[in-house]
Amino acid sequence: MSAMLYRFRFPILLIAAAMGWLVVFAWLSQIDQQGIIYADSTSYVESARNFYVHLRGHNYRPILMAAINGLPYLFGFGDAAIYEFSFYVNVFCWLATSLMLYALLKDVVRPKIAFFFALAFLFTLGNVSYVFHLLTENIYLFFIVSAFYFLSKYYKSKRFRDLSFALSIIVLAMLIRPGSMLLGIAMTVFFLREIIRNFKSKAAFFLYGSIALVLVQCAGIKHQFGNFTISYIDAVTYYGYLGSRAEAMQNGTEYIQENNPRGVAMYSLPMPEQKKLASEDFEKQLTTNTVNFFKAYAIDLLDNTKSGNTALMDCKNVEQSDVFFAPELFWASKWQNRILTVIGFGLAVFFFFRGFNKEPLYFLMACYILYIVLLSGVSCSQGDRFHIVTYPFVLLLLAKFLQRRKNLA
């Protein structure tokens, strides 16, 4: 028994540290006392209710996120239970992510050093704060880190089963965050030769099943709203954020995010018209308002890089306690975002050009970081929500980079 405890001492310590930190974090920030429900959270509950109660889809939120968080509906519970259940789902995903990150880090550095890197992830404030909200960040990150965990196993074992698991999870992640659609397609194409070589194997059916589920989502949206697409969220996000800012700059007016006239007008249109309008606006802005378009993109990207965690920013001293550090934690989350995004982007560029042939696993991690950071320029005023899903991979690339120079293996 003692030998087993010693063998798993670092994962056990990670679990203990995570649970202790969760309690301390809630005490310092009072985040569990706020009663704040964000608009995005409301839409996730609506999509879960659609899925389980009304047996239909949602125009913005895909079915897998709805299926995960809406499980209490199966047992007769109401909306309040969905919010409570999401906390436990988030805790599981956050903790499981840290354990898989530790497993990945062990392939790079010594177990003790891997433990401290994984511990650093637990103390990234953006990730722990969203444990307390019904949002996608921790669930999505669990999926993506799981995918890279199986990719790591594939590169060590060369078993197609591990690759199929990895790609299946990446494809399914589209049904958590539709914004990862291009990532899922690109990763599948990257391994297309291997997929074709093993297309008759039993393991390939995991991938076929995940692709089939995405097609079911698209077909359902086509039947219900009119377009064969995963979600309409990309259209409204572009049109209300990047497109609106670029147009405001062209007109010499101030960009307004809250009650944005363009956004309000768009929401009044049928779904196919929303998608058509966004597509036409994108083409128009890119060709006739090019300079302002890229200026607006740069402003959005900078905003997502320098901002802190909105959930911490919104915390108030509800209990009128002398122990209330949400403002300080918010300030720290800003600098975590700035430092990890800048370091991560630099490391991603380094491994992108260096790792394609020699270290494809880290090349793919670099691609993921670049994809998430560059895609974030489509939106703004979201705090660190976009970039916190890169943090585990920034820590992995940092460990790999230091291992090369400091012999930490």
Protein Blocks (a to p, Z undefined) as FASTA:
>chain_A
ZZmmmmmmmmmmmmmmmmmmmmmmmmmnommmnopacfklmmmmmmmmmmmmnopacfkl
cfklmmmmmmmmmnopafklmmmmmmmmmmmmmmmmmmmmmmmmmmmmcfklmmmmmmmm
mmpmklmmmmmpccfklmmmmmmmmmmmmmmmmmmnopaklmmmmmmmmmmmmmmmmmlm
mmmmmmmmmmmmmmmmmmmpmklmmmmmmmmmmmmmmmmmmmmnopacfbfklmmmmmmm
mmmmmmmmmnopacdfbhpfklmmmmmpcfklmmmmmmmmmmmmmmmmmmmmmmmmmmmm
mmmmmpccfklmmpccfkopabdcklmmmmmmmmmmmmmmmmmmmmmmmmmmmmmmmmmm
lmmmmmmmmmmmmmmmmpghkljmlmmmmmmmmmmmmmmmmmmmnopZZ
